[in-house]
Amino acid sequence: MTPWALVLAACVGCGLLSGFLAGLLGIGGGLIVVPAMLVLLPLALDGTSGLQQMAVATSLAAMIPTTVAALLTQYRRGSVDLPWLRRLAPGACGGALAGALLMPHLDARAVAAFFLAYAAYFSLRLLLAARGCALSAPWNRWPSTPVAAAIGALSVLAGVGGAVFTVPYLEGQQVRMTHAVGTSSGVALALSMVAVASFASAPSGAAALVCWPAALAVGTAAVCTAPLGVRLAHRWPTARLKRAFAWLLMFAATASLGKLLGA
């Protein structure tokens, strides 16, 4: 097989997994696809300049069909909190645009360090919440607009779809876990579309460009499994969903620690 055939086959497998996790927990794109792209893209592309930015941009592009599939399935099940979606989506779009513009100028190690602290804290918070305990989260009292802008910017900079930030925030606002996951799919769709439009309009030769063949392979495969993840999410009890989300955040924190140690 040619390098591109191997890469696209691997992208399909990556998409099947990320789509299932997107439906189940609202996340999976950035946590699964970005590390995969960092490995796969150099196998098929000449030169790896700006690889981190390309991996993030490709992941966000693949997230568009993934989140559409998850969002439609969640909406049919009545698991999208439309008032919260209307409150968060516009600010997340503005934040995503700012994040896309800032990405080439920020140190990836600083972003990884922040994400490590965030993921470690919220994984612990959700594990305690699943046991009926709670850690304080003062930002839950902040106005939703600046929170949404931060969600958009940090999602793009960290290369995740937004649920990593949206679900813990909504859970802290006493939104049901299944509704928090469903609503986060809508927020992720909005911010990923804005970010990808910004990446795609970058000047020729800019580092942060979407690898469209890989994005299409991942996104098409993910559409097939996202509804399966949604169905399972509605069968699981809330405590199990919180634990699963927390352990995936713990995985994200470990990955960020690996980035810092390897930098």
Contacts in CASP RR format, 6 or more apart in sequence:
PFRMAT RR
TARGET T0000
AUTHOR 0000-0000-0000
METHOD contacts of the structure
MODEL  1
MTPWALVLAACVGCGLLSGFLAGLLGIGGGLIVVPAMLVLLPLALDGTSG
LQQMAVATSLAAMIPTTVAALLTQYRRGSVDLPWLRRLAPGACGGALAGA
LLMPHLDARAVAAFFLAYAAYFSLRLLLAARGCALSAPWNRWPSTPVAAA
IGALSVLAGVGGAVFTVPYLEGQQVRMTHAVGTSSGVALALSMVAVASFA
SAPSGAAALVCWPAALAVGTAAVCTAPLGVRLAHRWPTARLKRAFAWLLM
FAATASLGKLLGA
1 9 0 8 1.000
3 43 0 8 1.000
3 44 0 8 1.000
4 44 0 8 1.000
4 213 0 8 1.000
6 43 0 8 1.000
6 44 0 8 1.000
7 40 0 8 1.000
7 41 0 8 1.000
7 43 0 8 1.000
7 44 0 8 1.000
7 214 0 8 1.000
8 213 0 8 1.000
8 214 0 8 1.000
8 217 0 8 1.000
10 36 0 8 1.000
10 40 0 8 1.000
11 36 0 8 1.000
11 40 0 8 1.000
11 214 0 8 1.000
11 217 0 8 1.000
11 218 0 8 1.000
11 221 0 8 1.000
12 217 0 8 1.000
12 218 0 8 1.000
12 220 0 8 1.000
12 221 0 8 1.000
13 221 0 8 1.000
14 32 0 8 1.000
14 33 0 8 1.000
14 36 0 8 1.000
14 40 0 8 1.000
14 218 0 8 1.000
14 221 0 8 1.000
15 32 0 8 1.000
15 33 0 8 1.000
15 62 0 8 1.000
15 66 0 8 1.000
15 217 0 8 1.000
15 218 0 8 1.000
15 219 0 8 1.000
15 221 0 8 1.000
15 222 0 8 1.000
15 225 0 8 1.000
16 221 0 8 1.000
16 222 0 8 1.000
16 224 0 8 1.000
16 225 0 8 1.000
17 28 0 8 1.000
17 32 0 8 1.000
17 225 0 8 1.000
18 28 0 8 1.000
18 29 0 8 1.000
18 30 0 8 1.000
18 32 0 8 1.000
18 33 0 8 1.000
18 62 0 8 1.000
18 66 0 8 1.000
18 218 0 8 1.000
18 222 0 8 1.000
19 28 0 8 1.000
19 29 0 8 1.000
19 66 0 8 1.000
19 69 0 8 1.000
19 70 0 8 1.000
19 219 0 8 1.000
19 221 0 8 1.000
19 222 0 8 1.000
19 223 0 8 1.000
19 224 0 8 1.000
19 225 0 8 1.000
19 226 0 8 1.000
19 229 0 8 1.000
20 225 0 8 1.000
20 226 0 8 1.000
20 228 0 8 1.000
20 229 0 8 1.000
21 27 0 8 1.000
21 28 0 8 1.000
21 29 0 8 1.000
21 31 0 8 1.000
21 32 0 8 1.000
21 229 0 8 1.000
21 248 0 8 1.000
22 28 0 8 1.000
22 29 0 8 1.000
22 63 0 8 1.000
22 66 0 8 1.000
22 67 0 8 1.000
22 70 0 8 1.000
22 163 0 8 1.000
22 185 0 8 1.000
22 222 0 8 1.000
22 226 0 8 1.000
22 229 0 8 1.000
23 70 0 8 1.000
23 73 0 8 1.000
23 74 0 8 1.000
23 181 0 8 1.000
23 185 0 8 1.000
23 225 0 8 1.000
23 226 0 8 1.000
23 227 0 8 1.000
23 228 0 8 1.000
23 229 0 8 1.000
23 230 0 8 1.000
23 233 0 8 1.000
24 181 0 8 1.000
24 229 0 8 1.000
24 230 0 8 1.000
24 232 0 8 1.000
24 233 0 8 1.000
24 244 0 8 1.000
25 163 0 8 1.000
25 167 0 8 1.000
25 181 0 8 1.000
25 233 0 8 1.000
25 241 0 8 1.000
25 244 0 8 1.000
25 245 0 8 1.000
25 248 0 8 1.000
26 70 0 8 1.000
26 163 0 8 1.000
26 167 0 8 1.000
26 181 0 8 1.000
26 182 0 8 1.000
26 184 0 8 1.000
26 185 0 8 1.000
26 188 0 8 1.000
27 160 0 8 1.000
27 161 0 8 1.000
27 162 0 8 1.000
27 163 0 8 1.000
27 164 0 8 1.000
27 167 0 8 1.000
27 184 0 8 1.000
27 245 0 8 1.000
27 248 0 8 1.000
28 160 0 8 1.000
28 161 0 8 1.000
28 163 0 8 1.000
28 248 0 8 1.000
29 59 0 8 1.000
29 62 0 8 1.000
29 63 0 8 1.000
29 66 0 8 1.000
29 160 0 8 1.000
29 161 0 8 1.000
29 222 0 8 1.000
30 56 0 8 1.000
30 59 0 8 1.000
30 63 0 8 1.000
30 158 0 8 1.000
30 159 0 8 1.000
30 160 0 8 1.000
30 161 0 8 1.000
31 160 0 8 1.000
31 164 0 8 1.000
31 248 0 8 1.000
31 251 0 8 1.000
31 252 0 8 1.000
31 255 0 8 1.000
33 55 0 8 1.000
33 58 0 8 1.000
33 59 0 8 1.000
33 62 0 8 1.000
33 63 0 8 1.000
33 218 0 8 1.000
34 55 0 8 1.000
34 56 0 8 1.000
34 59 0 8 1.000
34 159 0 8 1.000
34 160 0 8 1.000
35 55 0 8 1.000
35 255 0 8 1.000
37 54 0 8 1.000
37 55 0 8 1.000
37 58 0 8 1.000
37 59 0 8 1.000
37 211 0 8 1.000
37 214 0 8 1.000
38 51 0 8 1.000
38 52 0 8 1.000
38 55 0 8 1.000
40 214 0 8 1.000
41 48 0 8 1.000
41 51 0 8 1.000
41 54 0 8 1.000
41 55 0 8 1.000
41 58 0 8 1.000
41 211 0 8 1.000
41 214 0 8 1.000
42 48 0 8 1.000
42 51 0 8 1.000
45 211 0 8 1.000
49 207 0 8 1.000
50 207 0 8 1.000
50 208 0 8 1.000
52 108 0 8 1.000
53 103 0 8 1.000
53 104 0 8 1.000
53 207 0 8 1.000
53 208 0 8 1.000
53 209 0 8 1.000
54 207 0 8 1.000
54 208 0 8 1.000
54 209 0 8 1.000
54 210 0 8 1.000
54 211 0 8 1.000
56 103 0 8 1.000
56 156 0 8 1.000
56 159 0 8 1.000
56 208 0 8 1.000
57 195 0 8 1.000
57 196 0 8 1.000
57 199 0 8 1.000
57 208 0 8 1.000
57 209 0 8 1.000
57 210 0 8 1.000
57 211 0 8 1.000
58 210 0 8 1.000
58 211 0 8 1.000
58 214 0 8 1.000
58 215 0 8 1.000
58 218 0 8 1.000
59 159 0 8 1.000
59 161 0 8 1.000
59 215 0 8 1.000
59 218 0 8 1.000
60 156 0 8 1.000
60 159 0 8 1.000
60 161 0 8 1.000
60 192 0 8 1.000
60 195 0 8 1.000
60 196 0 8 1.000
60 199 0 8 1.000
60 210 0 8 1.000
61 192 0 8 1.000
61 196 0 8 1.000
61 199 0 8 1.000
61 200 0 8 1.000
61 210 0 8 1.000
61 212 0 8 1.000
61 215 0 8 1.000
62 214 0 8 1.000
62 215 0 8 1.000
62 216 0 8 1.000
62 218 0 8 1.000
62 219 0 8 1.000
62 222 0 8 1.000
63 161 0 8 1.000
63 188 0 8 1.000
63 189 0 8 1.000
63 192 0 8 1.000
63 219 0 8 1.000
64 189 0 8 1.000
64 192 0 8 1.000
64 193 0 8 1.000
64 196 0 8 1.000
64 219 0 8 1.000
65 219 0 8 1.000
65 220 0 8 1.000
65 222 0 8 1.000
65 223 0 8 1.000
66 218 0 8 1.000
66 219 0 8 1.000
66 222 0 8 1.000
66 223 0 8 1.000
66 226 0 8 1.000
67 161 0 8 1.000
67 185 0 8 1.000
67 186 0 8 1.000
67 188 0 8 1.000
67 189 0 8 1.000
67 192 0 8 1.000
68 189 0 8 1.000
68 223 0 8 1.000
69 222 0 8 1.000
69 223 0 8 1.000
69 226 0 8 1.000
69 227 0 8 1.000
70 182 0 8 1.000
70 185 0 8 1.000
70 226 0 8 1.000
70 227 0 8 1.000
70 229 0 8 1.000
70 230 0 8 1.000
71 80 0 8 1.000
71 182 0 8 1.000
71 185 0 8 1.000
71 186 0 8 1.000
71 189 0 8 1.000
73 226 0 8 1.000
73 227 0 8 1.000
73 230 0 8 1.000
73 231 0 8 1.000
74 80 0 8 1.000
74 178 0 8 1.000
74 181 0 8 1.000
74 182 0 8 1.000
74 185 0 8 1.000
74 230 0 8 1.000
77 230 0 8 1.000
77 234 0 8 1.000
79 178 0 8 1.000
79 179 0 8 1.000
79 181 0 8 1.000
79 182 0 8 1.000
79 230 0 8 1.000
79 234 0 8 1.000
80 179 0 8 1.000
80 182 0 8 1.000
80 183 0 8 1.000
80 185 0 8 1.000
80 186 0 8 1.000
81 170 0 8 1.000
81 175 0 8 1.000
81 179 0 8 1.000
81 180 0 8 1.000
81 182 0 8 1.000
81 183 0 8 1.000
84 144 0 8 1.000
84 170 0 8 1.000
84 173 0 8 1.000
84 175 0 8 1.000
84 183 0 8 1.000
85 183 0 8 1.000
85 186 0 8 1.000
85 187 0 8 1.000
87 144 0 8 1.000
87 145 0 8 1.000
87 148 0 8 1.000
88 144 0 8 1.000
88 147 0 8 1.000
88 148 0 8 1.000
88 151 0 8 1.000
88 166 0 8 1.000
88 183 0 8 1.000
88 187 0 8 1.000
89 148 0 8 1.000
89 186 0 8 1.000
89 187 0 8 1.000
89 190 0 8 1.000
89 191 0 8 1.000
90 145 0 8 1.000
90 148 0 8 1.000
90 190 0 8 1.000
91 145 0 8 1.000
91 148 0 8 1.000
91 149 0 8 1.000
91 151 0 8 1.000
91 152 0 8 1.000
92 148 0 8 1.000
92 149 0 8 1.000
92 151 0 8 1.000
92 152 0 8 1.000
92 155 0 8 1.000
92 162 0 8 1.000
92 166 0 8 1.000
92 187 0 8 1.000
92 190 0 8 1.000
92 191 0 8 1.000
93 152 0 8 1.000
93 190 0 8 1.000
93 191 0 8 1.000
93 193 0 8 1.000
93 194 0 8 1.000
94 149 0 8 1.000
94 152 0 8 1.000
94 153 0 8 1.000
94 191 0 8 1.000
94 194 0 8 1.000
95 148 0 8 1.000
95 149 0 8 1.000
95 150 0 8 1.000
95 151 0 8 1.000
95 152 0 8 1.000
95 153 0 8 1.000
95 156 0 8 1.000
95 191 0 8 1.000
96 152 0 8 1.000
96 153 0 8 1.000
96 155 0 8 1.000
96 156 0 8 1.000
96 190 0 8 1.000
96 191 0 8 1.000
96 192 0 8 1.000
96 194 0 8 1.000
96 195 0 8 1.000
96 198 0 8 1.000
97 194 0 8 1.000
97 195 0 8 1.000
97 198 0 8 1.000
98 149 0 8 1.000
98 153 0 8 1.000
99 152 0 8 1.000
99 153 0 8 1.000
99 156 0 8 1.000
99 157 0 8 1.000
99 195 0 8 1.000
100 156 0 8 1.000
100 194 0 8 1.000
100 195 0 8 1.000
100 198 0 8 1.000
100 199 0 8 1.000
100 208 0 8 1.000
101 198 0 8 1.000
102 153 0 8 1.000
102 157 0 8 1.000
103 156 0 8 1.000
103 157 0 8 1.000
103 208 0 8 1.000
104 206 0 8 1.000
104 207 0 8 1.000
104 208 0 8 1.000
106 157 0 8 1.000
108 259 0 8 1.000
108 263 0 8 1.000
109 259 0 8 1.000
109 260 0 8 1.000
109 263 0 8 1.000
111 157 0 8 1.000
111 158 0 8 1.000
112 256 0 8 1.000
112 259 0 8 1.000
112 260 0 8 1.000
112 263 0 8 1.000
113 256 0 8 1.000
113 260 0 8 1.000
114 154 0 8 1.000
114 158 0 8 1.000
115 154 0 8 1.000
115 158 0 8 1.000
115 252 0 8 1.000
115 253 0 8 1.000
115 256 0 8 1.000
116 253 0 8 1.000
116 256 0 8 1.000
116 257 0 8 1.000
116 260 0 8 1.000
118 165 0 8 1.000
119 164 0 8 1.000
119 249 0 8 1.000
119 250 0 8 1.000
119 252 0 8 1.000
119 253 0 8 1.000
119 256 0 8 1.000
120 249 0 8 1.000
120 250 0 8 1.000
120 253 0 8 1.000
121 135 0 8 1.000
122 168 0 8 1.000
122 246 0 8 1.000
122 249 0 8 1.000
123 246 0 8 1.000
123 247 0 8 1.000
123 249 0 8 1.000
123 250 0 8 1.000
123 253 0 8 1.000
124 135 0 8 1.000
124 246 0 8 1.000
125 134 0 8 1.000
125 135 0 8 1.000
125 137 0 8 1.000
125 168 0 8 1.000
125 246 0 8 1.000
126 168 0 8 1.000
126 171 0 8 1.000
126 242 0 8 1.000
126 243 0 8 1.000
126 245 0 8 1.000
126 246 0 8 1.000
126 249 0 8 1.000
127 242 0 8 1.000
127 243 0 8 1.000
127 246 0 8 1.000
128 134 0 8 1.000
128 135 0 8 1.000
129 171 0 8 1.000
129 242 0 8 1.000
130 238 0 8 1.000
130 239 0 8 1.000
130 240 0 8 1.000
130 242 0 8 1.000
130 243 0 8 1.000
130 246 0 8 1.000
131 239 0 8 1.000
137 168 0 8 1.000
137 172 0 8 1.000
139 147 0 8 1.000
139 169 0 8 1.000
140 169 0 8 1.000
140 172 0 8 1.000
140 173 0 8 1.000
147 169 0 8 1.000
148 187 0 8 1.000
150 165 0 8 1.000
151 162 0 8 1.000
151 165 0 8 1.000
151 166 0 8 1.000
151 169 0 8 1.000
151 187 0 8 1.000
151 191 0 8 1.000
152 162 0 8 1.000
152 165 0 8 1.000
152 191 0 8 1.000
154 165 0 8 1.000
155 161 0 8 1.000
155 162 0 8 1.000
155 164 0 8 1.000
155 165 0 8 1.000
155 188 0 8 1.000
155 191 0 8 1.000
156 191 0 8 1.000
156 195 0 8 1.000
158 164 0 8 1.000
160 252 0 8 1.000
161 188 0 8 1.000
161 191 0 8 1.000
161 192 0 8 1.000
162 184 0 8 1.000
162 187 0 8 1.000
162 188 0 8 1.000
162 191 0 8 1.000
163 181 0 8 1.000
163 184 0 8 1.000
163 185 0 8 1.000
163 187 0 8 1.000
163 188 0 8 1.000
164 249 0 8 1.000
164 252 0 8 1.000
166 180 0 8 1.000
166 183 0 8 1.000
166 184 0 8 1.000
166 187 0 8 1.000
166 188 0 8 1.000
167 177 0 8 1.000
167 180 0 8 1.000
167 181 0 8 1.000
167 184 0 8 1.000
167 245 0 8 1.000
170 179 0 8 1.000
170 180 0 8 1.000
170 183 0 8 1.000
170 184 0 8 1.000
171 177 0 8 1.000
171 180 0 8 1.000
171 242 0 8 1.000
175 183 0 8 1.000
176 238 0 8 1.000
177 238 0 8 1.000
177 241 0 8 1.000
177 242 0 8 1.000
177 245 0 8 1.000
178 233 0 8 1.000
178 234 0 8 1.000
178 238 0 8 1.000
178 241 0 8 1.000
181 233 0 8 1.000
181 241 0 8 1.000
196 210 0 8 1.000
199 208 0 8 1.000
199 209 0 8 1.000
199 210 0 8 1.000
200 209 0 8 1.000
200 210 0 8 1.000
202 208 0 8 1.000
202 209 0 8 1.000
233 241 0 8 1.000
236 244 0 8 1.000
END
